[in-house]
Amino acid sequence: MPDVQSLVIEFVLKLKKRKVEGSQATARQTAVLLRSVISQQRIGYTNQAGALIDAVKAVGEQLVAANPVELAVGNIVRRVLHIIREEDLSLTTAAMAGLNLSAVSDDDDDNDQDDHPVLSAAAVAAAARSTLRPPSLQTLLEDMPDPAAVPHTSSSGGDSEEKSKSADKSSRSRKLKHDVIEAVNELIEDIDTCHEQIAEQAVEHIHHNEVILTLGSSRTVLEFLYAAKEKKRSFRVFVAEGAPRYQGHLLAKELVARGLQTTLITDSAVFAMISRVNMVIVGAHAVMANGGVIAPVGLNMVALAAQRHAVPFVVLAGSHKLCPLYPHNPEVLLNELRSPSELLDFGEFSDCMDFGSGSGSPLIHVVNPTFDYVPPKLVSLFITDTGGHNPSYMYRLIADYYSADDLVLQRKAAASN
């Protein structure tokens, strides 16, 4: 099996060089890498969850720093951290319940309540809330008497008790890693199938003889529209080309190849055509906790046009695109400038130099942003792999996927001094 550190370095280089295209591919590769990190992580008998969390956070910090604008990386890192915390809490709760059952059984048999007290529900809840915070719940469990291991026979019972405790700790450690890896496998499967789960809802939103407008190219939108056609819906699609990369040309060709009636328009024609449109359906780069959308450049203009003409603006996004941060958070990099060559050939820059002044400084500057920010008030509906949701509900949906302790992945510089 390849060394984890070499896998991390390889993926970091891919992120820095922008060799991974698309949020889905980035999210999947991040989840697969973190699964390898967890699988090869050696953890002790105490604070197993803490060891896994530290390992995942250390790797996640490197990945996020490699490409801060690809928010899917941080989303998956936080999802995996949430999985570790949930699985550890589940095992801890099961262990506490086992202690309760054993204590009750001993009380019935021996009537020895002083030696083996029954843990109250309040004590269990308080201990559960302190999980992963000092003093750790694992420490509390180790300090508690183990009713199941009380010796009933010879003096050699002390040795068997120690062996039993050691075996229980080792078994719990293996159980935690196994459960976490299984949960990460389910996360990877959800990422792989998010397009299909979103597309299954298409027939509920697209009806006969409608005109749908989209911009650029999105696989989620492609599968969504095709699923509606497969359900015998007859409709037409307007595709804005999405300059300067013209991804809309690719989407238009894909739609035509699948038998959909398609009209390709320029981005500047959106306002002119929007009055003929029944619904705008677009993809997203990321969905923020306030319901705002980071989307391909040009979509804010489309959202404003839709609002002006009272056209529903629907955003399709898999759960791996749901970010628990707000746009004003310092950890969020909302935009990225792409190469000027997409707008102007490098050979043409020589004609735009100010040679008269003797400095030869350029007279033209090219700005080529990648993303737009669409505020939540312009979004009518989000369709995710878990169903349709209003923008005002997104923060509650996002809260189910992440833990508050993991929102900030970057360690403070003061902590390392």
Buried (B, 14 or more C-beta within 10 A) or exposed (E): EEEBEEBBEEBBEBBEEEEBEBBBEBBBBBBBBBBBBBBBBEBEBBBBBBBBBEBBBEBBBBBBBBBBBBBBBBBBBBBBBBBBBBBBBEBBBEBBEBBBEBBEEBBEEEEEEEEBEBBEEEBBEEBEEBBBEEEBBBEBBEEBEBBBBBEEEEEEBEEEBEEBBEEBBEEBBEBBBEBBBEBBEEBBEBBEEBBEBBBBBBBEBBEEEBBBBBBBBBBBBBBBBBBBBEEEBEBBBBBBBBBBBBBBBBBBBBBBEBEBEBBBBEBEEBEEBBEEBBBBBBBBBBBBBBBBBBBBBBBBBBBBBBBEEEBBBBBBBBBBBBBBBBBEEEBBBBEBEBEBBEEBEEEEBEEEBEEEEEEEEEEEEBEBEBBBBBBBEBBBBBBBBBEBBEBEEBBEBBEEBBBEEBBBBBEEEEEEE
